[in-house]
Structure formats: structure tokens, C-alpha cells
């Protein structure tokens, strides 16, 4: 067998594997959507995720479909003695899937598990230091959340703080293998204006935080560009009017990325 024949066999095998993965992904989505969206899940959305009621009928249907896919595809695990319920799963999925409305992407393809604690939990950083946390996003395929914070963030969708939106924004940012505040954008031409706006806004935010000046964006966004993107995402969805008024170019970039305008929901 010649080297060319070997290369052809390898290429054929790789293409076959890619095709199989695509078919499997489509099959899983079809299986998820074939299941009915339970009436009790709608009750959870209306009671726990009030922003659901502000969406258009088409957006509500799309969100329900995304939730079905999310619940079918992702594994939930209760930690710290928490007993998982449909209320917990649907409340978290309902917020996470808001970030996917109108976007032609799969449902967090690198995410496999959602770990949920009853409340704040203690975690170690790479240096071995312990800290109390509300949530975190791992590049290894998991999101960790404190249930009381996730529920509170959904109920108060106007304070600019939402741990679910924050951590799942990190998941979007990490899809390209690097959590750096620059997620995968819709086109190659989008990266230059994104970088220009976000770098300028990040520096501006850091300067204001250093001077002790409060802005619509949480101070935590000054930590690094990845946290700035996650904080900006929270603010975009929860305080759209203030963000569009004081940081219009940032708002416009996020509106183009998420393909929704939360001002329509106010």
C-alpha cells in the first residue's frame, strides 16, 4: 500500500467520523424535540424566570425547544446534599438558553455537566487557595452553580447580577479553547470591531474602578477581559437601557453577538 493510499484511508476515516458525529448530534436534537414540553415546566418558567413572559411567542417557543435540548443533552448533578428537581433543572436551563436565542449554534457543545450546590461553596484555585464561590465555568465541560443564587438571579432580572448568565457567557467564551473575552463571532469581519470596542471599554472600566467610580457594569468586570465579557453579558440582559445609554457601542456589539435586543423585553 502506497503512502497516498494510506493517506486516503485516513482521510476517509476522519470524514466518516465527522459525518457520524454530525448525524448523532442531529439525532439527539430530534429526540429531544420529539418529547413534549411538560406543562409543569412552563409553570416553573412563568414563576421562576419572569423574563420568559416578556419574550415574543416565537421567542418563547424557541426557548422551550432549547431547554428541551439542554435538559436532554446535559447531565445535572446535585452537590453538597442538594436533591435535584425539575424546578432546579428548568430554572437553570431557562436562563442558560436565553444566551442562545436566534443564534445558529449548537447547545453548548463542550458542556457535559452542570453541578449544583444548595448555596455558596468552597473551591480551591490552581494555587491551592480556598475561596467561597457562587459559580464557575470549567473548560473541561462543566458549570458549577449555587442554586439559591441561580434562583435569585432569575427572579430579580433587573439588578445586573445573574450567576447563570455569567457562567454560561464564560462557556461561550471558552468554546474556542481560550477564555479571553473574545468568543466565536459570526464572521471574520466581526473580530476587528469587537476587539476595538471591548479593549477600549475594558480599559475604561478598569480606570473607573481604580478611581472608585461606580458604573452600570459591576466592578468584578475589571478582573480581566474574560470577566469583563461575562459581566457585560449580565448587564446587557438585565440592564439594557442603562448599558445602551452609557456604553452604546458595547451594547451594539453584544446585541449583534447575541442576536436579541433586551430593550424589546422591557
ZIKA-V698653 format. One record per residue. PHI is phi in whole degrees, 0 to 359 (none if undefined). OMEGA is omega in radians with two decimals (* if undefined). Layout:
PHI&OMEGA  PHI&OMEGA
//
This chain:
none&-3.11  281&3.11  299&3.13  298&3.13  296&3.11  296&3.13  297&3.11  296&3.12  297&3.13  296&3.14  298&3.12  298&3.13  296&3.14  296&3.12  297&3.10  296&3.11  295&3.12  299&3.13  298&3.14  296&3.13  294&3.12  296&3.13  297&-3.14  298&3.14  297&3.13  294&3.13  295&3.13  297&3.12  294&3.12  297&3.12  296&3.14  295&-3.08  287&3.11  287&3.13  278&3.11  290&3.03  276&-2.98  298&-3.13  299&3.13  293&3.06  291&3.09  297&3.10  298&3.10  300&3.14  299&-3.11  294&-3.08  275&-3.01  260&-3.09  236&-3.01  301&3.11  298&3.10  304&-3.12  289&3.14  268&3.14  287&3.04  291&3.10  305&3.13  293&3.12  292&3.09  298&3.12  296&3.13  296&3.13  296&3.12  298&3.11  295&3.11  295&3.11  298&3.11  302&3.14  297&-3.13  298&-3.10  294&3.14  286&-2.94  264&-3.04  253&3.12  264&3.06  258&3.13  225&3.07  281&-3.12  239&3.09  61&3.11  87&-3.13  287&3.05  265&-3.07  289&3.08  225&3.06  297&3.10  301&-3.14  295&-3.09  298&-3.06  289&3.12  297&3.12  289&-3.13  298&-3.13  299&3.11  283&-3.12  300&-3.06  281&3.01  302&-3.11  288&-3.07  255&-3.12  303&3.05  65&-3.11  257&-3.09  282&-3.13  229&3.06  284&-2.99  275&-3.13  48&-2.99  299&-3.11  268&-3.12  269&3.09  241&-3.02  224&3.00  240&-3.13  261&-3.02  236&3.05  261&3.11  298&-3.09  209&3.12  305&-3.08  224&-3.13  257&3.13  227&3.11  260&3.04  272&-3.11  303&3.13  272&3.14  90&3.13  279&-3.13  265&3.08  210&3.10  273&-3.03  227&3.02  262&-3.11  181&3.06  198&3.13  237&-3.13  255&3.06  288&3.14  274&3.01  104&-3.14  218&2.96  239&3.12  245&-3.08  222&2.95  267&-3.02  298&-3.11  297&3.10  288&3.11  296&3.13  291&-3.14  295&3.13  296&3.11  289&-3.09  291&3.14  254&-3.05  265&-3.13  212&-3.10  264&3.10  80&-3.13  234&-3.12  207&-3.03  294&3.14  291&3.09  301&-3.11  298&-3.06  288&3.13  281&2.94  296&3.05  300&3.12  300&3.10  297&-3.14  296&-3.05  273&-3.08  297&3.12  271&3.10  94&-3.11  216&3.07  273&-3.01  228&-3.12  83&3.13  232&-3.14  288&3.08  290&-3.09  261&-3.03  288&-3.11  207&-3.13  298&-3.10  287&-3.10  278&-2.99  289&-3.11  296&3.11  296&3.09  300&-3.12  298&-3.12  296&-3.10  292&-3.05  291&3.12  294&3.13  296&-3.11  292&3.12  294&3.11  299&3.13  299&-3.14  294&3.13  300&3.14  295&-3.14  292&3.11  297&3.14  298&3.12  273&-3.13  76&-3.12  267&-3.13  281&3.07  227&3.11  294&3.12  272&-3.14  297&-3.13  303&-3.09  300&3.11  295&3.12  278&-3.10  298&3.13  191&-3.11  301&3.13  295&3.12  290&3.10  296&3.10  297&-3.13  294&3.11  294&3.11  298&3.09  296&3.08  304&-3.08  292&3.13  302&-3.09  280&-3.02  259&3.12  228&-3.04  296&-3.09  293&3.13  294&-3.12  293&-3.13  292&3.13  286&-3.01  261&-3.11  218&-2.97  296&-3.11  295&3.06  295&3.11  300&-3.11  296&3.10  296&3.13  292&3.10  296&3.10  292&-3.12  290&-3.08  276&3.07  61&2.99  221&3.05  235&-3.11  301&3.04  298&3.10  290&-3.09  260&-3.09  267&*
//
